[in-house]
Amino acid sequence: MSRLLEVVGARTYADAGVSIDAGNDVVARIRAAVESTRRPEVLGGIGGFAGLFALETSKYHEPVLVASADGVGTKLEVARLVGRYDTIGIDLVAMLIDDLVCVGAEPLFMLDYVAVGSIDPTQLEELVAGVAQGCRQANVALLGGETAEHGGVMKPDELDVAGFALGVVERSEILGPERVRIGDVLVGLHSPGLRSNGYSLARQVLVSGAASLVEPAYAGASRTLGEELLVPSVLYTPGVLALRRELGVGVHAVAHVTGGGIVGNVGRLLSGPLDAVIDLESFPTPEIFFEIQRRGPVGAEEMVRVFNCGLGMVIALDAGAAEAAVSLARASGLGASVVGEVRSGTGEVVFT
């Protein structure tokens, strides 16, 4: 008999803070949600050692794989205080695939990683249901993932989530700042909330414990502060891909307004002696941003360096394609407007 089998004792993995049974329960609960994101290229199902995806290379002359990794930041702390995790998964999908589409890529699949202090099957089922919802909206397969229970290291109610996504684009069709030129029009896709960025500052200014999250978000608000801060991120990818299909080479570059705000991300559209000139009155700024500014107080310059201020994505394109781009975006269910233009300059984002 093996020496391993000779030892008799009562101590278990659960005693160390890790429940194998709870982990198996989570897999069973999320199986249907994961399967609902399936694409024809997916081989096998949930539970394998790795996910399999058969890329249809015949569709491309020179395919380039595009990858991204991200999380949802301290928005998770708001979710924990509110006790609601159904929108966080949508945020995770948006942070990943809306980065991929900035270079023109079609997102194919994603993986998620969830670390917890103690597994709560209901909580994780809710979170993964949100991930699956986002994947279905964008036709992205949830190919696999990992749930790690860090007993004794993380507090029982602590949770963090990250994701990884893969897409593909034809090499000759990669979007980027080298395509942007003087006279290009900037079309903005509107954001009804903070998405998943700037929450460290927003929480410091707005949140003074769980009780504050059940109060109105601002004077006259129809939502509580918790509801307002958990508004899920818009998934822009389907709309941007539709623009690309219809307008072709008329679309030059795309900026996803996330960490770094309008300034840091729209600046990525520029290469050489160009400025992006943006009219702050050309798109709606949700009241929650003004509430952050008032209660901080937070200066205007800091606001546009940290937050999207209502501008979730900016697209640089031929001036003649601007009207069609706005119409196509709106037909995809997105708020959209012409928000500025590209001029000769010194590589700055200029506000008017």
FISE-865234 format. One record per residue (C-alpha): residue number from 1; residue in one letter; y negated, x negated, z. Coordinates in steps of 0.02 Angstrom, whole numbers. Each point is the difference from the previous one (the first is absolute). Layout:
<nodes>
> NUM A Y X Z
...
</nodes>
This chain:
<nodes>
> 1 M 0 0 0
> 2 S -175 -62 -39
> 3 R -101 -59 148
> 4 L -134 122 -62
> 5 L 116 146 38
> 6 E 53 -65 169
> 7 V -169 28 82
> 8 V -20 168 87
> 9 G -172 63 54
> 10 A -118 148 5
> 11 R -162 -75 -66
> 12 T -53 69 -169
> 13 Y -129 -30 -136
> 14 A -87 159 59
> 15 D -24 -82 170
> 16 A -103 -133 -91
> 17 G -109 134 -80
> 18 V 86 23 -169
> 19 S 95 160 -41
> 20 I 124 -14 -144
> 21 D 34 186 11
> 22 A -185 45 -15
> 23 G -14 -116 -150
> 24 N 146 86 -85
> 25 D -80 169 39
> 26 V -160 -54 -87
> 27 V 97 -50 -158
> 28 A 84 169 -4
> 29 R -164 92 24
> 30 I -94 -92 -138
> 31 R 138 1 -131
> 32 A -61 157 -88
> 33 A -182 -59 0
> 34 V 48 -167 -77
> 35 E 111 82 -131
> 36 S -145 115 -49
> 37 T -95 -153 -67
> 38 R 141 -56 -114
> 39 R -41 -57 -177
> 40 P 129 -16 -142
> 41 E -5 -190 15
> 42 V 61 2 181
> 43 L 182 -51 22
> 44 G 97 45 156
> 45 G -72 85 152
> 46 I -62 -24 177
> 47 G 105 -106 116
> 48 G 38 -152 -107
> 49 F -47 -179 40
> 50 A -132 1 -138
> 51 G -79 121 -122
> 52 L 41 -7 -185
> 53 F -122 45 -139
> 54 A 44 -18 -184
> 55 L -162 -47 -88
> 56 E -8 67 -178
> 57 T -59 -162 -81
> 58 S 18 74 -174
> 59 K -160 98 31
> 60 Y -102 -161 10
> 61 H -36 -146 -115
> 62 E -44 -119 143
> 63 P 18 87 169
> 64 V -89 -72 151
> 65 L 57 50 174
> 66 V -139 39 124
> 67 A 26 3 189
> 68 S -101 52 152
> 69 A 19 5 189
> 70 D -107 96 124
> 71 G -5 108 155
> 72 V -113 136 70
> 73 G -88 -102 134
> 74 T -62 75 161
> 75 K 1 176 -72
> 76 L 171 -2 84
> 77 E -86 0 170
> 78 V -86 163 -44
> 79 A 167 73 -53
> 80 R 78 -57 165
> 81 L -139 79 104
> 82 V 8 162 -98
> 83 G 191 -1 -4
> 84 R 6 34 -186
> 85 Y 80 -113 -131
> 86 D 19 111 -154
> 87 T -147 -74 -96
> 88 I 23 -185 40
> 89 G 140 -17 -127
> 90 I -113 67 -138
> 91 D -129 -130 50
> 92 L 130 -138 -13
> 93 V 50 51 -177
> 94 A -183 9 -54
> 95 M -43 -172 69
> 96 L 143 -76 -99
> 97 I 2 86 -168
> 98 D -188 19 -19
> 99 D -8 -189 7
> 100 L 132 -16 -137
> 101 V -92 115 -119
> 102 C -156 -109 12
> 103 V 82 -121 -122
> 104 G 66 143 -107
> 105 A 176 2 70
> 106 E 113 151 13
> 107 P 73 -1 176
> 108 L 190 11 -1
> 109 F 63 -7 177
> 110 M -46 -45 178
> 111 L 82 -54 162
> 112 D -59 41 175
> 113 Y 17 -93 165
> 114 V -25 87 166
> 115 A -2 -92 167
> 116 V 9 101 160
> 117 G 17 -30 184
> 118 S 127 141 17
> 119 I 73 107 -138
> 120 D -59 180 0
> 121 P 101 82 -141
> 122 T -119 148 -17
> 123 Q -152 -114 -11
> 124 L 80 -111 -132
> 125 E 62 149 -99
> 126 E -178 64 -6
> 127 L -67 -169 -54
> 128 V 128 -26 -139
> 129 A -26 179 -61
> 130 G -182 -50 -31
> 131 V 55 -157 -93
> 132 A 115 106 -108
> 133 Q -138 126 -34
> 134 G -114 -139 -62
> 135 C 139 -74 -107
> 136 R 36 167 -82
> 137 Q -183 26 -40
> 138 A -7 -167 -89
> 139 N 177 -3 -74
> 140 V 47 -152 104
> 141 A 175 -27 68
> 142 L 21 -37 185
> 143 L 135 -129 -35
> 144 G 35 -56 177
> 145 G -72 -52 165
> 146 E 30 -59 176
> 147 T -26 72 173
> 148 A -7 -134 134
> 149 E 10 46 184
> 150 H -85 -137 102
> 151 G 55 49 174
> 152 G -77 -106 136
> 153 V -130 -70 -121
> 154 M -98 152 -56
> 155 K -47 143 117
> 156 P 110 154 -21
> 157 D -136 99 -90
> 158 E -61 -144 -108
> 159 L 26 11 -188
> 160 D -52 -102 -151
> 161 V 37 30 -183
> 162 A -13 -105 -157
> 163 G 54 19 -179
> 164 F 38 -96 -157
> 165 A -12 66 -178
> 166 L 47 -59 -174
> 167 G -72 54 -167
> 168 V 0 -57 -180
> 169 V -132 -23 -135
> 170 E 0 -64 -178
> 171 R -74 -174 3
> 172 S -126 39 -137
> 173 E -60 153 97
> 174 I -38 -79 168
> 175 L -169 60 66
> 176 G -122 -116 85
> 177 P -177 -69 15
> 178 E 16 -105 -157
> 179 R -8 163 -99
> 180 V -161 60 83
> 181 R -163 -25 -94
> 182 I -184 45 6
> 183 G -27 184 -38
> 184 D 164 60 73
> 185 V -13 163 97
> 186 L 72 16 175
> 187 V 93 162 35
> 188 G 36 36 182
> 189 L 147 100 68
> 190 H -52 88 159
> 191 S 80 -19 172
> 192 P -8 145 124
> 193 G 30 -115 148
> 194 L 18 -177 67
> 195 R 170 -29 -84
> 196 S 77 -139 107
> 197 N -141 -123 21
> 198 G -136 -35 126
> 199 Y 92 86 141
> 200 S -30 -137 127
> 201 L -186 32 -14
> 202 A 19 189 -19
> 203 R 109 11 156
> 204 Q -119 -108 101
> 205 V -145 112 -47
> 206 L 82 172 1
> 207 V 156 -1 109
> 208 S -12 -4 189
> 209 G 179 51 38
> 210 A 115 141 -53
> 211 A -119 134 66
> 212 S -136 -49 -124
> 213 L 120 30 -145
> 214 V 11 187 33
> 215 E -189 22 -5
> 216 P -92 43 -163
> 217 A -15 -153 -113
> 218 Y -189 25 -6
> 219 A -123 141 30
> 220 G 54 150 -103
> 221 A 167 -76 -53
> 222 S 146 115 -35
> 223 R 125 -136 46
> 224 T 30 -96 159
> 225 L -35 -185 3
> 226 G 186 -34 -1
> 227 E 27 109 -152
> 228 E -146 -81 -90
> 229 L 61 -176 34
> 230 L 175 44 -58
> 231 V -53 72 -168
> 232 P 128 -81 -116
> 233 S -50 -122 -135
> 234 V -18 68 -176
> 235 L 131 -68 -120
> 236 Y -103 -58 -149
> 237 T 139 -81 -101
> 238 P 57 151 -103
> 239 G -179 36 -52
> 240 V -38 -181 -45
> 241 L 160 -14 -102
> 242 A -50 159 -93
> 243 L -169 -79 -39
> 244 R 86 -156 -63
> 245 R 115 100 -114
> 246 E -142 102 -74
> 247 L -137 -132 -10
> 248 G 103 -156 -33
> 249 V -103 -159 -15
> 250 G -155 98 50
> 251 V 54 -25 181
> 252 H -44 -178 53
> 253 A 26 -23 187
> 254 V 33 100 158
> 255 A -50 -32 181
> 256 H 89 83 146
> 257 V -129 19 140
> 258 T 97 -49 156
> 259 G -31 -140 126
> 260 G -167 -80 -42
> 261 G -81 165 -45
> 262 I -97 34 -158
> 263 V -79 -173 -2
> 264 G 156 -104 15
> 265 N 108 100 -118
> 266 V -119 48 -139
> 267 G -49 -183 0
> 268 R 176 -38 -61
> 269 L -42 83 -165
> 270 L -125 -135 -41
> 271 S 26 -164 -90
> 272 G -144 -109 -53
> 273 P -186 44 8
> 274 L 21 187 25
> 275 D -57 126 131
> 276 A 77 169 42
> 277 V -143 121 29
> 278 I 50 154 100
> 279 D -101 156 36
> 280 L 46 58 175
> 281 E -63 175 -41
> 282 S 121 19 -146
> 283 F 152 45 105
> 284 P 25 104 158
> 285 T 9 -93 165
> 286 P 101 100 129
> 287 E -92 38 161
> 288 I 120 -103 105
> 289 F -78 -159 -70
> 290 F -173 56 53
> 291 E 70 41 172
> 292 I 67 -178 16
> 293 Q -170 -66 -55
> 294 R -93 110 125
> 295 R 112 -30 150
> 296 G 22 -186 -26
> 297 P -133 -22 -45
> 298 V 63 -92 -154
> 299 G -121 -68 -130
> 300 A 7 49 -182
> 301 E 48 -175 -56
> 302 E 147 -3 120
> 303 M 57 173 -52
> 304 V 23 -48 -183
> 305 R 84 -164 52
> 306 V 129 89 108
> 307 F 27 177 -65
> 308 N 26 86 -167
> 309 C -140 124 45
> 310 G 78 129 -116
> 311 L 43 -114 -145
> 312 G 187 -32 -3
> 313 M 18 -85 -168
> 314 V -118 -67 -134
> 315 I 45 -20 -183
> 316 A -95 -108 -124
> 317 L 12 64 -178
> 318 D -87 14 -168
> 319 A -161 98 16
> 320 G 59 118 -137
> 321 A 155 45 100
> 322 A -90 49 160
> 323 E -12 188 -31
> 324 A 183 11 -52
> 325 A 53 -103 151
> 326 V -88 117 121
> 327 S 77 152 -84
> 328 L 175 -74 1
> 329 A -14 -51 182
> 330 R -56 174 50
> 331 A 142 75 -101
> 332 S 117 -107 107
> 333 G -73 81 156
> 334 L -114 -144 47
> 335 G -185 7 42
> 336 A -89 -113 -124
> 337 S -173 -46 -61
> 338 V -95 -139 -87
> 339 V -60 -110 144
> 340 G -80 -149 -84
> 341 E 8 -133 -133
> 342 V 25 -186 -30
> 343 R -155 -103 -34
> 344 S -44 -182 -20
> 345 G -13 -82 171
> 346 T 73 -122 125
> 347 G 166 80 50
> 348 E -72 123 126
> 349 V 28 183 42
> 350 V -172 78 -2
> 351 F -42 171 73
> 352 T -135 118 -58
</nodes>
